[in-house]
């Protein structure tokens, strides 16, 4: 039993859809494992990329913190260097003062030695004189007067006694002065020696303190620099891994797009082949034999196979013919729907003209039939 024309068209459309679905399903089945693997791999790569980016942010923050600490240490080192420069200037001044103190010390030592020599000589002379005075006679003024051999001898004796007394007093005074000067020189020498020790000790302490501070800051700066360099190297490695992951992700996405495009193209080709194989049925015989004067697909689109009254534009009948067109091609009566189907078939056949007049029906373009 043959199918009616409408069922044939429906069957053709369904056949095209089924063939397209089968083609797409076949491609999906063939590509399912690689696509799923690619999707899984892409998800894994995106997760790794997110981890690398988070690690980059953490490392960048850490490198920034270390750079700030290093900058702070640089400022501290600069302060220490400024302090060191000031202390060096103080050391230069101390050393100059120390040199002057050494000169004074040497001079004072030489002076003390000379004074001690003078004191020793004075003490020697004084002791000899005292011994001589003790062992010898001690003439007084009466004995000198009685023993004088005249006035001149008396004057000479008196002058001699005066000079001897004066000399003795001079020696005593000199000895006393020498002793005082020697004691003062010894005090000055001790003071200079104490100053020398103080300056030397203070300078050495400042130098050691600055050296310790510089060593500590330099060590800390070197440690921070090493930490920053290590994290910068790790950051660069992380960036390189992230770039590699981005490249792999781009390649997988490109492969997925190419696979999707190939599947779509294959589905389109399959649908085109199915549509080409399911061409609409040829129109049946014209006239009053019960067939249609134009392809049934157009009739279905225009009127659904019913003798419709005029629409808002005035078209009516099985073929939705406009009143002016109906009169132009010799249709009886004022409108197509008032005529019999046979009369409508005859006018539609004239209008169709073997397909040359297909443009008179808008639905011909809609269903893909062109004259």
C-alpha positions in Angstrom: 0.0 0.0 0.0 1.6 3.3 -1.0 1.9 6.1 1.4 0.0 9.4 0.8 2.2 12.3 -0.3 2.1 14.1 3.1 3.3 10.9 4.8 6.1 10.6 2.3 7.3 14.1 3.1 7.2 13.5 6.8 9.0 10.2 6.3 11.7 12.0 4.3 12.2 14.6 7.0 12.3 12.0 9.7 14.8 10.0 7.7 17.1 13.0 7.3 16.9 13.8 11.0 17.6 10.2 11.9 20.6 10.0 9.5 22.0 13.2 10.9 21.6 12.0 14.5 23.2 8.6 13.6 26.1 10.4 12.0 26.6 12.7 14.9 26.2 9.8 17.4 28.7 7.8 15.4 31.2 10.6 15.6 30.5 11.0 19.3 31.0 7.3 19.9 34.3 7.3 17.9 35.6 10.4 19.7 34.1 9.8 23.1 37.2 8.4 24.8 39.7 11.0 23.4 37.3 13.8 24.2 36.7 12.5 27.7 40.4 12.0 28.2 41.1 15.5 26.8 38.4 17.0 29.1 39.8 15.3 32.1 43.4 16.3 31.1 42.2 19.9 30.5 40.5 20.0 34.0 43.7 18.6 35.6 45.8 21.2 33.7 43.5 24.0 34.7 43.8 22.9 38.3 47.6 22.8 38.1 47.6 26.2 36.5 45.5 27.6 39.3 47.9 26.1 41.8 50.8 27.6 40.0 49.2 31.0 39.9 48.4 30.8 43.6 52.0 29.8 44.2 53.2 32.8 42.1 51.1 35.2 44.1 52.5 33.8 47.3 56.0 33.9 46.1 55.6 37.5 44.7 54.3 38.6 48.1 57.1 36.9 49.9 59.7 38.4 47.5 58.2 41.8 48.1 58.4 41.3 51.9 62.0 40.2 51.6 62.8 43.2 49.4 61.3 45.5 52.0 63.3 43.9 54.7 66.5 44.2 52.6 65.7 47.8 51.9 65.2 48.4 55.7 68.5 46.7 56.3 70.1 48.8 53.7 68.9 51.9 55.6 70.3 50.4 58.8 73.6 49.6 57.2 73.7 53.1 55.9 73.2 54.5 59.4 75.9 52.2 60.7 78.2 53.3 57.9 77.5 56.9 58.8 78.2 56.2 62.4 81.3 54.3 61.4 82.5 57.3 59.4 81.9 59.6 62.4 83.8 57.1 64.7 86.6 56.9 62.2 86.9 60.7 62.4 86.9 60.4 66.1 89.5 57.8 65.9 91.6 60.0 63.7 91.3 62.8 66.3 92.0 60.3 69.1 95.1 59.1 67.3 96.3 62.6 66.7 95.8 63.4 70.4 97.4 60.1 71.3 100.4 61.1 69.1 100.7 64.4 70.9 100.3 62.7 74.2 103.1 60.3 73.3 105.3 63.2 72.3 104.5 64.9 75.7 105.1 61.6 77.4 108.5 61.1 75.9 109.4 64.7 76.7 108.1 64.4 80.3 110.0 61.1 80.7 113.2 62.8 79.6 112.5 65.8 81.8 111.8 63.5 84.8 115.0 61.7 84.2 116.9 64.9 84.1 115.2 66.2 87.3 116.0 62.9 89.0 119.6 63.3 88.0 119.7 66.9 89.3 118.0 65.8 92.5 120.5 63.0 93.0 123.4 65.4 92.4 121.9 68.0 94.8 121.4 65.4 97.4 124.9 64.2 97.0 126.4 67.7 97.3 124.1 68.5 100.3 125.1 65.3 102.0 128.8 65.9 101.4 128.5 69.4 102.7 126.7 68.3 105.8 129.3 65.7 106.5 132.1 68.2 106.0 130.3 70.6 108.3 129.8 68.0 110.9 133.4 66.7 110.8 135.1 70.1 110.6 135.2 73.0 113.0 132.3 75.3 113.4 133.8 78.8 113.9 131.6 81.4 115.4 131.8 85.2 115.2 133.8 85.7 118.5 136.5 83.2 117.5 136.8 84.8 114.1 137.3 88.2 115.8 139.9 86.9 118.2 141.8 85.0 115.6 141.7 87.7 112.9 145.1 89.1 111.9 143.9 92.5 111.1 140.9 94.1 109.7 141.2 92.8 106.2 141.6 89.3 107.4 138.5 89.8 109.6 136.5 91.0 106.6 137.7 88.1 104.5 136.8 85.6 107.2 133.3 87.1 107.7 132.7 87.1 103.9 133.8 83.5 103.7 131.5 82.5 106.4 128.6 84.3 104.6 129.3 82.7 101.3 129.5 79.3 102.9 126.2 79.9 104.6 124.6 81.1 101.4 126.0 78.3 99.4 124.6 75.8 101.9 121.2 77.5 101.8 121.3 77.5 98.0 122.1 73.8 97.9 119.2 73.1 100.3 116.8 75.2 98.3 117.9 73.6 95.0 117.5 70.2 96.4 114.0 70.9 97.7 113.0 72.5 94.4 114.4 69.5 92.5 112.5 67.2 94.6 109.2 69.1 94.1 109.7 69.3 90.3 110.6 65.6 90.2 107.4 64.7 92.1 105.3 66.9 89.8 106.9 65.4 86.7 106.2 61.9 88.0 102.5 62.9 88.4 102.3 64.5 84.9 103.9 61.4 83.5 101.4 59.1 85.3 98.5 61.3 84.0 99.7 61.2 80.4 100.1 57.4 80.7 96.5 57.1 82.0 95.3 59.3 79.1 97.2 57.2 76.6 95.7 54.0 78.0 92.1 55.6 78.0 92.3 56.8 74.4 93.8 53.6 73.2 91.2 51.4 75.0 88.3 53.6 73.9 89.3 53.6 70.3 89.8 49.8 70.3 86.3 49.3 71.8 84.7 51.6 69.2 86.4 49.7 66.4 85.3 46.3 67.7 81.7 47.5 68.3 81.4 48.8 64.8 82.9 45.7 63.3 80.4 43.6 65.2 77.5 45.6 64.1 78.7 45.6 60.5 79.2 41.8 60.6 75.7 41.2 62.0 73.9 43.5 59.5 76.0 42.1 56.6 75.2 38.6 57.6 71.5 39.3 57.9 71.5 41.1 54.6 73.3 38.2 52.9 70.8 35.7 54.4 67.8 37.7 53.2 69.4 38.2 49.8 69.9 34.5 49.5 66.3 33.8 50.5 65.0 36.4 48.0 67.2 35.0 45.2 66.0 31.4 46.0 62.3 32.5 45.9 62.9 34.5 42.8 64.3 31.4 41.1 61.3 29.4 42.3 59.0 32.2 41.1 60.6 32.0 37.6 60.3 28.2 37.6 56.6 28.5 38.6 56.0 31.1 35.8 57.7 28.8 33.3 55.5 25.8 34.5 52.4 28.1 34.2 53.4 29.1 30.7 53.9 25.5 29.8 50.5 24.6 31.2 48.8 27.4 29.3 50.4 26.2 26.1 49.2 22.6 26.7 45.7 23.9 27.6 45.6 26.0 24.4 46.6 23.0 22.3 43.9 20.8 23.9 41.3 23.5 23.4 42.3 23.8 19.8 42.1 20.1 19.4 38.6 20.1 21.0 37.5 22.9 18.7 38.8 21.1 15.7 37.1 17.9 16.7 33.8 19.7 17.4 34.1 21.5 14.0 34.8 18.2 12.3 31.8 16.5 14.0 29.5 19.4 13.1 30.8 19.3 9.5 30.2 15.5 9.3 26.7 15.9 10.8 26.0 18.7 8.3 27.2 16.5 5.4 25.1 13.6 6.6 22.0 15.8 6.9 22.6 17.2 3.5 22.9 13.7 2.0 19.7 12.6 3.8 17.8 15.7 2.6 19.1 15.2 -1.0 17.9 11.5 -0.9 14.5 12.5 0.6 13.3 14.9 -2.2 9.7 15.9 -2.1 7.3 13.9 -4.2 6.4 15.1 -7.7 3.0 16.6 -8.1 0.3 14.3 -9.1 -1.7 14.6 -12.3 -3.4 17.9 -12.9 -7.2 18.5 -13.2 -10.2 17.0 -11.5 -8.7 13.6 -10.8 -8.1 14.3 -7.1 -4.4 15.3 -7.3 -2.8 18.6 -6.8 -1.8 21.1 -9.4 1.3 22.1 -7.5 3.6 20.2 -5.0 1.7 19.0 -2.0 4.2 20.5 0.4 3.4 24.0 -0.9 -0.4 23.2 -0.6 0.1 22.1 3.0 2.1 25.2 3.8 -0.4 27.5 2.1 -3.8 26.0 3.2 -3.2 22.7 4.9 -5.2 21.1 1.9 -8.4 23.0 2.9 -10.6 25.3 0.8 -10.0 28.4 2.9 -12.0 31.6 2.7 -10.2 34.9 2.0 -7.5 35.9 4.5 -6.7 39.5 5.4 -4.8 39.9 2.1 -7.7 38.4 0.1 -6.1 35.1 -0.9 -8.4 32.1 -0.7 -9.1 28.5 -1.8 -6.9 25.4 -1.7 -4.0 27.3 -3.3 -4.5 30.7 -1.6 -4.8 32.6 -4.9 -5.2 36.4 -4.8 -8.5 37.7 -6.5 -6.5 39.7 -9.1 -4.4 36.7 -10.0 -7.5 34.5 -10.1 -9.2 36.9 -12.6 -5.9 37.3 -14.6 -5.7 33.6 -15.3 -9.5 33.3 -16.1 -10.8 32.0 -12.9 -14.7 32.0 -12.7 -16.4 34.0 -10.0 -15.0 36.7 -7.8 -12.7 34.5 -5.7 -11.0 31.1 -5.8 -12.7 29.5 -2.8 -16.1 29.9 -4.5 -15.0 27.7 -7.4 -14.8 23.9 -7.5 -11.6 22.1 -6.7 -11.3 21.2 -10.4 -11.6 24.9 -11.4 -9.0 25.8 -8.8 -6.7 23.0 -10.0 -7.0 24.3 -13.6 -6.1 27.9 -12.6 -3.3 26.8 -10.3 -1.9 24.7 -13.2 -1.8 27.8 -15.4 -0.1 29.8 -12.6 2.4 27.0 -11.8 3.3 26.6 -15.5 5.6 23.6 -14.9 7.3 25.3 -12.0 8.0 28.6 -13.7 5.4 30.3 -11.6 6.6 28.9 -8.3 7.5 32.4 -7.0 3.8 33.2 -6.9 3.6 31.1 -3.7 5.7 32.3 -0.7 5.6 28.8 0.7 7.5 27.5 -2.3 10.7 29.2 -0.9 9.8 28.1 2.6 9.7 24.4 1.7 12.7 24.7 -0.6 11.0 24.3 -4.0 12.1 26.8 -6.6 11.0 27.1 -10.2 
